[in-house]
């Protein structure tokens, strides 16, 4: 019975390990039916070879992870990142399910079963749960795809994800290693993998620490640049006012001399830095219009805004209104940070600035039509954010705002188009 169950399990694994990555890769790299069948057959054959030559050893657990991954990667080698992320998620879900169900079965259920039903119990409580899990994943590919897109858009390191799968392999192999029920050669391989894994993890987290120190240095340098730009802003303001005064007095020759001195004295000044992942995005185009010296624009775009349930011109209207208000509130200096990411079936846009805090009594009314903190005696102000909220809600989206002494942040959540 267990042999037949193993074969069915390996077939189901092969199908899941091919179909789900194929669903997640970019459209131009997806396989047609014939190639997908070939990939499934190759993965299944690889699993059978591992089981035949390595049996139920600790090293077979690791090879049952590695061999299908390499085969799937070969079939979809033009989109390695998508394959690695989707396969790792599948392996973590399946491996954790197998680990938990086997521990519960052998610890609590097996002692209560008659001897003749122990094998049947393994089929029902360990393999059966695994079958149900993989069938549910196959039946709900869209939900899996949303999870995959969410993880990918959050910039979770692929190395970290792979290390998690290796750590899971070690957990699954733990009993055989501790109880010395394994072949000594296989134990040696597993111990070598453990050492290499911890060495890799150490190097990985050391590189993260190094990178964080570099980022801190860059932030410190950026703060110095902002201070320098603010100083330049005030210097130029005074000089321009003086030039305007000379113009009013019609002292054009003196104004020309002073302008020449200014150019010669400051021609090495760099312009403000803009960081963007996509120079053609709606957000990047809107922020190109921000020219106030001293405002630092940071864009971190990890979602395609073409995928949302909102027309481009409406999105431009929404973002322009919020960004314009932020720039006005910042009074020409500070940091404007905009980031986008995917959250299951939604795309989230966060617009943050370090301008003045919005008071509590104001923030509660900020989306009300006709409400404005400006002089509104002629009733011309107070409609922008109300229109923004109406436009977003019309697309079944949401908008919220929070503000404290450090920052003000608008969070827009808009549903993605169905794939």
BELBEL-V981809 format. One record per residue. N is the residue number from 1. PHI is phi in whole degrees, -180 to 180 (* if undefined). Layout:
n	phi
N	PHI
N	PHI
//
This chain:
n	phi
1	*
2	-66
3	-64
4	-64
5	-62
6	-62
7	-64
8	-61
9	-62
10	-68
11	-64
12	-64
13	-60
14	-60
15	-63
16	-65
17	-68
18	-103
19	-63
20	-69
21	-59
22	-62
23	-72
24	-93
25	-68
26	-60
27	-54
28	-72
29	-105
30	-66
31	-89
32	-78
33	-57
34	-62
35	-68
36	-64
37	-63
38	-63
39	-65
40	-61
41	-63
42	-66
43	-64
44	-62
45	-63
46	-60
47	-65
48	-65
49	-64
50	-60
51	-66
52	-69
53	-93
54	-119
55	60
56	-102
57	-87
58	-65
59	-69
60	-66
61	-62
62	-68
63	-70
64	-67
65	-84
66	-75
67	-62
68	-60
69	-62
70	-64
71	-64
72	-63
73	-63
74	-67
75	-73
76	-124
77	-66
78	-82
79	-139
80	-62
81	-64
82	-62
83	-64
84	-63
85	-67
86	-66
87	-65
88	-64
89	-62
90	-60
91	-66
92	-64
93	-65
94	-66
95	-66
96	-64
97	-62
98	-64
99	-64
100	-68
101	-65
102	-68
103	-63
104	-65
105	-66
106	-71
107	-86
108	-120
109	-90
110	-57
111	-61
112	-90
113	-90
114	-62
115	-56
116	-72
117	-106
118	-64
119	-64
120	-62
121	-62
122	-61
123	-62
124	-75
125	-88
126	-105
127	-67
128	-59
129	-63
130	-64
131	-59
132	-61
133	-61
134	-67
135	-65
136	-64
137	-64
138	-64
139	-78
140	-126
141	-61
142	-65
143	-65
144	-61
145	-63
146	-64
147	-62
148	-60
149	-65
150	-63
151	-65
152	-64
153	-74
154	-84
155	61
156	-66
157	-62
158	-64
159	-61
160	-63
161	-65
162	-65
163	-61
164	-62
165	-68
166	-67
167	-61
168	-64
169	-57
170	-66
171	-64
172	-67
173	-89
174	-58
175	-59
176	-66
177	-72
178	-67
179	-84
180	54
181	-92
182	-103
183	-63
184	-56
185	-65
186	-64
187	-60
188	-62
189	-62
190	-64
191	-62
192	-63
193	-64
194	-60
195	-61
196	-64
197	-64
198	-66
199	-65
200	-63
201	-64
202	-62
203	-64
204	-63
205	-72
206	-66
207	-67
208	-64
209	-63
210	-63
211	-64
212	-65
213	-65
214	-64
215	-63
216	-62
217	-63
218	-64
219	-64
220	-61
221	-64
222	-65
223	-61
224	-64
225	-64
226	-62
227	-62
228	-64
229	-66
230	-63
231	-64
232	-62
233	-58
234	-67
235	-62
236	-64
237	-59
238	-66
239	-67
240	-66
241	-62
242	-66
243	-61
244	-65
245	-64
246	-63
247	-63
248	-64
249	-85
250	60
251	-95
252	-68
253	-65
254	-66
255	-64
256	-64
257	-63
258	-65
259	-63
260	-64
261	-62
262	-63
263	-63
264	-67
265	-85
266	-132
267	-76
268	-101
269	-74
270	-81
271	-80
272	-64
273	-92
274	-121
275	-106
276	-146
277	-85
278	-147
279	-70
280	-101
281	-73
282	-58
283	-64
284	-61
285	-66
286	-64
287	-74
288	-63
289	-78
290	-83
291	-122
292	-68
293	-61
294	103
295	-86
296	-100
297	-100
298	-120
299	-112
300	-131
301	-100
302	-125
303	-147
304	-89
305	-71
306	-73
307	-88
308	-90
309	-83
310	-154
311	-65
312	-60
313	-67
314	-70
315	-62
316	-62
317	-64
318	-63
319	-68
320	-60
321	-63
322	-67
323	-65
324	-61
325	-62
326	-64
327	-63
328	-63
329	-66
330	-77
331	56
332	82
333	-153
334	125
335	-124
336	-114
337	-115
338	-128
339	-134
340	-130
341	-157
342	-97
343	-137
344	53
345	-93
346	-121
347	-116
348	-110
349	-119
350	-110
351	-118
352	-126
353	-139
354	-104
355	-78
356	-61
357	-69
358	-86
359	-65
360	-59
361	-70
362	-87
363	-64
364	-71
365	-112
366	-63
367	-98
368	-78
369	-65
370	90
371	-84
372	-152
373	-87
374	-86
375	-64
376	-121
377	-64
378	-94
379	60
380	-98
381	-109
382	92
383	-111
384	-59
385	-71
386	-65
387	-67
388	-57
389	-63
390	-62
391	-64
392	-67
393	-67
394	-63
395	-95
396	63
397	-101
398	-138
399	-138
400	-140
401	-139
402	-129
403	-150
404	-141
405	-69
406	-92
407	-160
408	-121
409	-135
410	-99
411	-118
412	-109
413	-120
414	-128
415	-62
416	-80
417	-67
418	-64
419	-70
//
